[in-house]
Structure formats: structure tokens, C-alpha cells
Amino acid sequence: MNLINTLKKNPWWIAGGILLLVVVWMLTGIGNSNGEEPSSTTAAANPGKRKSMDVRVRLQHAEPVESFVDVYGRTAPARTVTLKAEIGGRVMEVAAERGAYVKKGGDLVLLDVRDRNEQIERARSELKAAQMRFDAEKSLQHENFASETRLAEAQAQLEATRAELKRIEVELANARIKAPFNGALQERLVETGDYVAIGDPVATFVDIDTLIVTGSVSETERANLDVGGIATAKLITGQTIEGRVRYIDPVAEESTRTFKIELEVPNKDRVLPAGVTAQIHVPTGRRLAHRISPAILTLDDNGEIGIKTVGDDNTVRFSKVDIVKSGVNGMWISGLPEKANIITVGQGFVKPGDAVNPVFEEKAAQPAASAVAASASETK
């Protein structure tokens, strides 16, 4: 009676006893004496006795394909310079309007020369006199009527006069601000009557006979590019142009980890616009690749993109791949052996290391969906 009263006061003892009996029954295998197959718990502990899952497999051989790098960028003038005044003076004439094409040496802006023409005439006269004095001293020195000191002084005066004339000639030439190369006047920063000091910006001049198409490539794409390679670019205007890779950044941009590239394109007829969006297409050679459907791509535990294949021992393997190119008919990938058994149906139900029963596509007897459903039900 004391035991019954105790159990009534502590019913959780009864529940604990029942739970203990159930655990003992499961561990000892009571109720399985007729030789039936072990429970799911026992089967999980003995994977070698589990039936292999069917997966659809395609035996595929790699083919040589033309690989390339595609990047988006924009066109720009090959050269852009800001012209500055090298002498001070008032703007006397604007010789070219904004947007005008000017050949090398053509006038853009003319500054007031002041009295520099008169200064040149005086300097030329002084130079002539200094030359005559030097020649006279040199003649007398040969006849021992002049000392070397007087000859040296005459020579120094001659050189100083020549330098002064050169300085004035340079200033006079700098009064005419000219085009440094064939190009277009993009921006004019002065008007007639403005005063400019030495170093003031006067105009922005661009080279449009040659354009560059700039873009940025990733770290993996950088390894496949070389300076001097031929590439094409398609402009947003619909024009397709061909040029040469003239520059690749030797150091990646710190914030984006990308490398800047420049494609140089001739524009002699000046029909290509600068500053528009373009898609650069750079061939990187031929390489072996497999064509697959993007649907069979998967990720591993580290987030790496790849596909699952079946090895010679009928076990699943994960292979990291690189996308070579893509199109309407599928995707080309590299990173697999030249010959590979690629799982095309059922890859979502298996993991690397699993033993499978490969059903090759040409030998498959039932629709892919049915085969996967049947195989999945067998593993439950």
C-alpha cells in the first residue's frame, strides 16, 4: 500500500519507468526475432547495407572553345590636356570655337603682345653690336693687341644678348596659344577682353583622332589578358569597333580589387563619339571546356560553384568549375577532366562521397523525374 500511495503522489516515476522499458526494448532488438531487416536507426548506422540511389549521368568529352572576357566601360579621348597661359596679358582674339577640330599648331587664343615686337628689334640690334665687338676683340687678340680678359668679357656680353633675344622670342610665341596635337577644343575658359596671368587655364583640348575604351576586370580575368592583344567593343550607339589593348593596371584598385584596362581605337574619320557606354570583348585563346545546362550548377559548403560527377568507383564527387562563356544553348565550363560523368538529374539528392547507381542517358529507361522520385523514395 505504501508503494501504491507513493506512486500516486509521484506519477512521474511511472512515466520514467515506461520510458526506461522502451529504451531497453529498442536496444536489445526485442520484437525483431523473425529475421526482419533492422530498423531505420540500425540502417543508418550501417550505410554499407543501404541501396545505392539512381542518378542520371551523361558521359561527356571536353571540346576546344574560344574563351573571352566581357566587361562594360566607356569611350574617352586618348588625350586630354588643359592649356594654360605662359605669359600674362589680355585676350585679343579667340581663334577657335568650342567643339572645333584644330590641327596641330593651329591658333586657339591670341594674347596681347604689348611692346614685345619692339623689344625683339632692340635685342637684335644689341646682338649685332655685341657680335661685332666680340669679333673685333678676337681679331685684336690674335695680333696680341687685346688681352684674354677683354675677349672673355665680349663673349659674355654676346651670350647675354643672345639669351635676351631668345627670351623675348619665346614670350612672343607664347602669346599665341596653339593646339598641341590634332584634336578638338572641348572647352574654352576665356573670352575676348579677359585678362589672364601666368598659369591661368585657358582651354581644354582633346585628342579625338584616337579613342580609348576603359573598363575594369576581376582578379581572375586579369591573368588571361595581355597588353597588345586585339579586342572589340560594341558601343551603345550600335557601332562595333576593333582596337588594341594598350594598358592594364599593374596593381588592383584597393576598394574593388579590379584592374583597369584600356582599349585603343583609331578614329581618323571622327565618327565615334567619346563618353558613351561600351561593352569590351577580349578574346583570351582557346581552351577545353564542357557545355552544360546552368540548372545543374550547385554550391558546396564553402560557397564554391561547381557540379557533381560520378567517379569510376560510382561515388559522387564535387568539382569546382569556372564559367568560360554562356549563350542561349547553354554554358561552357572548365575545371573538369577531359572526360567526365556529369550528373544531370538527381544531383540535389546526393552529396560528395555517396555511392550511387549511375543511369547513363542513352540507357535510361524511364523519364528523369520518375527515376528521381523512385530513387528518393527508396532512401526514406
C-alpha positions in Angstrom: 0.0 0.0 0.0 2.9 2.3 0.8 4.3 1.8 -2.7 0.9 2.5 -4.4 0.4 5.6 -2.3 4.0 6.7 -3.2 3.3 6.2 -7.0 0.1 8.2 -6.7 1.9 11.1 -5.2 4.8 10.9 -7.7 3.2 9.9 -11.1 6.4 11.0 -13.0 8.0 7.8 -11.6 5.6 5.8 -13.7 6.4 7.7 -16.8 10.1 7.3 -16.2 9.7 3.5 -15.8 7.8 3.2 -19.0 10.4 5.3 -20.9 13.2 3.0 -19.5 11.4 -0.1 -20.7 11.0 1.4 -24.2 14.7 2.2 -24.4 15.7 -1.3 -23.3 13.4 -2.8 -25.9 14.9 -0.7 -28.7 18.5 -1.5 -27.8 18.0 -5.3 -27.3 16.1 -5.7 -30.6 13.1 -7.4 -28.9 10.3 -7.9 -31.5 12.8 -8.4 -34.4 13.4 -12.1 -33.8 11.8 -13.2 -37.1 15.0 -12.1 -39.1 13.4 -8.9 -40.5 15.6 -6.1 -41.7 16.8 -3.8 -38.9 15.0 -0.5 -38.2 15.9 2.8 -39.8 18.2 3.6 -36.9 20.2 0.5 -37.4 20.3 1.0 -41.2 21.7 4.5 -40.7 24.5 3.0 -38.6 25.3 0.6 -41.4 25.4 2.6 -44.6 27.0 -0.2 -46.5 23.7 -2.1 -46.4 21.8 0.8 -47.9 20.7 0.6 -51.5 22.5 3.0 -53.9 20.4 5.8 -55.4 19.9 6.0 -59.1 21.1 9.3 -60.8 21.0 10.3 -64.4 24.5 10.6 -65.8 25.9 11.9 -69.1 29.4 10.8 -70.3 30.8 14.0 -71.8 34.0 14.9 -73.5 35.6 18.4 -73.4 35.8 20.4 -76.6 38.0 23.4 -77.5 36.2 26.7 -77.4 37.2 30.3 -77.8 37.2 31.9 -74.4 36.9 35.7 -73.8 36.4 38.4 -71.2 33.5 40.7 -71.4 33.5 44.0 -69.4 31.5 47.2 -69.6 33.2 50.5 -69.9 33.0 53.8 -71.7 34.8 55.6 -74.5 37.1 58.6 -73.9 39.6 60.8 -75.8 43.0 59.3 -75.9 44.5 62.5 -74.6 43.0 65.4 -72.7 45.1 68.5 -71.8 44.3 71.8 -70.0 46.2 74.6 -71.8 47.4 77.4 -69.5 48.8 80.9 -70.2 52.6 81.1 -70.1 52.6 84.9 -70.2 50.3 87.4 -68.7 48.2 89.6 -71.0 44.7 90.4 -72.3 42.9 88.1 -74.7 42.9 89.8 -78.0 41.2 87.1 -80.1 39.5 83.8 -79.8 40.6 81.8 -82.9 38.5 78.6 -82.4 35.0 77.9 -81.1 34.1 75.1 -78.8 33.9 71.8 -80.5 36.0 72.9 -83.5 38.6 70.5 -84.8 42.0 72.1 -85.0 45.2 70.6 -86.4 48.5 70.6 -84.5 49.9 74.2 -84.3 46.7 75.9 -85.1 45.8 79.0 -83.1 43.3 78.8 -80.3 43.6 82.0 -78.3 45.8 85.1 -79.1 47.1 87.3 -76.2 48.2 90.9 -76.3 51.9 91.0 -77.3 52.3 94.6 -75.9 55.7 96.0 -77.0 57.4 92.7 -77.5 57.9 93.3 -81.2 59.9 96.5 -80.4 61.8 94.6 -77.7 62.8 92.0 -80.3 64.1 94.6 -82.7 66.2 96.2 -80.0 67.5 92.9 -78.9 68.5 92.0 -82.4 70.4 95.3 -82.7 72.2 94.7 -79.4 73.0 91.2 -80.5 74.5 92.5 -83.7 76.6 95.1 -81.9 77.8 92.5 -79.4 78.8 90.2 -82.2 80.8 92.9 -83.9 82.6 93.8 -80.6 83.4 90.1 -80.0 84.8 89.7 -83.5 86.9 92.8 -83.1 88.3 91.7 -79.7 89.1 88.3 -81.2 90.9 89.8 -84.1 93.0 92.0 -81.8 93.8 89.1 -79.5 95.3 87.2 -82.4 97.6 90.2 -83.1 98.4 90.5 -79.3 96.7 93.9 -79.0 93.9 92.6 -76.7 94.0 90.6 -73.5 92.1 87.4 -72.9 90.1 89.2 -70.3 88.6 91.7 -72.8 87.9 88.8 -75.2 86.0 86.9 -72.4 84.0 90.0 -71.5 83.0 90.5 -75.1 81.9 86.9 -75.4 79.9 87.1 -72.2 78.1 90.2 -73.5 77.4 88.4 -76.7 75.8 85.3 -75.0 73.8 87.5 -72.6 72.4 89.5 -75.6 71.6 86.3 -77.5 69.8 84.9 -74.4 67.7 88.1 -74.0 66.6 87.9 -77.7 65.6 84.2 -77.2 63.6 85.1 -74.1 61.6 87.7 -75.9 61.0 85.5 -78.9 59.6 82.7 -76.6 57.3 85.2 -74.9 56.1 86.5 -78.3 55.4 82.9 -79.4 53.6 82.1 -76.1 51.2 84.9 -76.9 49.7 82.6 -79.4 48.1 79.6 -77.6 48.2 76.7 -80.1 46.8 73.2 -80.5 49.5 70.8 -79.1 48.2 68.0 -81.4 45.3 67.3 -83.8 42.1 67.4 -81.8 39.1 69.3 -80.7 38.6 72.3 -78.5 36.4 70.8 -75.8 36.1 73.9 -73.5 37.3 77.5 -73.8 37.6 79.2 -70.4 38.3 82.8 -71.6 36.6 85.3 -73.9 37.9 88.3 -75.8 38.9 91.1 -73.4 39.6 88.8 -70.4 43.0 89.2 -68.7 45.0 86.1 -67.9 48.0 85.8 -65.7 50.8 83.2 -66.0 49.4 79.8 -65.1 45.7 80.6 -65.6 43.8 77.9 -67.5 42.7 79.0 -71.0 41.2 75.9 -72.7 40.7 72.1 -72.6 41.8 70.3 -75.7 41.2 66.6 -76.5 42.6 64.1 -79.0 39.6 62.5 -80.8 41.6 61.0 -83.6 42.2 58.1 -81.2 39.7 56.9 -78.6 40.2 54.7 -75.6 37.6 52.3 -74.2 38.2 51.9 -70.5 36.8 49.1 -68.2 37.6 47.1 -65.2 38.3 43.3 -65.0 38.3 41.0 -62.0 41.3 39.4 -60.4 40.7 36.0 -62.2 40.1 37.7 -65.6 43.3 39.8 -65.3 45.5 36.7 -65.6 44.1 35.9 -69.1 44.8 39.4 -70.6 48.0 40.8 -72.2 48.9 44.2 -73.5 48.9 44.3 -77.3 46.0 41.9 -77.7 43.3 42.6 -80.2 39.8 43.2 -78.9 36.4 44.6 -80.0 33.9 46.9 -78.3 30.3 47.4 -79.1 29.0 50.9 -78.4 25.6 51.7 -77.1 25.1 53.5 -80.4 25.2 50.1 -82.2 28.7 50.6 -83.7 31.3 47.8 -83.3 34.9 48.8 -83.2 38.2 47.0 -83.1 41.3 48.1 -81.3 44.4 47.1 -79.3 44.8 46.6 -75.5 47.2 49.4 -74.7 47.3 49.3 -70.9 46.4 47.0 -68.0 46.7 48.2 -64.4 49.7 46.5 -62.7 48.1 47.0 -59.3 44.4 46.3 -58.4 42.1 49.0 -57.2 42.1 48.7 -53.4 38.4 49.2 -52.9 37.1 47.0 -55.7 40.0 44.6 -56.3 39.7 45.2 -60.0 42.2 46.1 -62.7 41.6 48.9 -65.2 42.2 48.1 -68.8 42.3 50.5 -71.9 41.5 49.6 -75.4 43.0 51.9 -78.0 40.7 52.5 -81.1 41.6 54.6 -84.2 39.0 57.3 -85.0 40.5 59.1 -88.0 37.1 59.9 -89.5 36.0 61.2 -86.1 32.6 59.3 -86.4 32.9 57.6 -83.0 31.6 59.5 -80.0 33.6 59.8 -76.8 31.9 59.4 -73.4 29.4 56.7 -74.4 28.8 53.2 -72.8 30.6 50.3 -74.5 31.0 46.5 -74.0 34.6 45.3 -74.4 35.0 41.8 -75.8 38.6 40.5 -75.3 39.4 37.0 -76.7 41.7 35.1 -74.4 42.5 32.0 -76.5 41.1 28.5 -77.0 40.7 26.1 -74.0 39.0 22.8 -73.3 35.5 23.2 -71.8 32.3 21.2 -71.3 28.9 22.5 -72.3 26.2 22.1 -69.7 22.8 23.4 -68.6 23.1 26.1 -65.9 20.4 24.2 -64.0 22.9 21.5 -62.9 25.3 24.0 -61.2 25.4 23.8 -57.4 27.3 25.2 -54.5 29.5 23.3 -51.9 29.7 24.1 -48.2 32.2 26.8 -48.8 30.0 28.6 -51.4 32.2 27.5 -54.3 30.3 27.0 -57.6 30.7 23.6 -59.3 28.9 20.5 -60.5 28.6 16.9 -59.3 30.1 14.0 -61.2 30.4 10.2 -60.7 33.8 8.6 -60.4 35.0 5.2 -61.6 34.1 3.8 -58.2 30.5 5.0 -58.6 30.8 7.6 -55.9 29.7 11.3 -56.1 32.4 13.9 -56.5 32.1 17.7 -56.4 34.3 19.7 -58.9 34.8 23.4 -58.7 34.4 24.9 -62.2 35.0 28.3 -63.9 32.5 29.7 -66.4 34.2 30.2 -69.8 31.2 31.7 -71.6 27.4 31.4 -71.8 24.9 31.5 -74.5 21.3 30.6 -75.5 22.3 26.9 -75.9 23.9 26.5 -72.5 27.1 27.3 -70.6 30.7 26.3 -71.2 32.7 25.5 -68.1 36.3 24.5 -67.3 37.8 22.7 -64.4 36.7 19.1 -65.2 38.8 16.3 -66.7 38.7 15.9 -70.5 36.2 13.0 -69.9 33.7 13.3 -67.1 30.5 11.5 -66.0 28.3 14.5 -65.2 25.2 14.1 -63.1 22.3 15.7 -65.0 19.4 14.6 -62.8 19.4 13.7 -59.1 22.3 15.8 -58.0 20.2 17.5 -55.4 19.6 14.2 -53.6 23.2 13.1 -53.2 26.3 14.6 -51.7 30.1 14.1 -52.3 31.2 10.6 -51.2 27.8 8.9 -51.6 27.7 5.7 -53.5 25.2 5.9 -56.4 23.9 3.8 -59.3 24.7 5.8 -62.5 22.0 5.5 -65.2 23.6 6.8 -68.3 21.3 8.9 -70.5 21.4 6.7 -73.5 20.5 3.7 -71.3 17.8 5.4 -69.2 14.5 3.5 -69.4 12.2 6.0 -67.6 11.7 9.7 -67.5 14.1 11.6 -65.4 11.5 12.9 -63.0 10.2 9.4 -62.3 13.7 8.0 -61.8 14.5 10.7 -59.2 11.2 10.2 -57.4 11.7 6.5 -57.2 15.3 6.8 -56.0 14.3 9.4 -53.4 11.5 7.1 -52.0 14.0 4.2 -51.6 16.3 6.3 -49.4 13.5 7.1 -47.0 
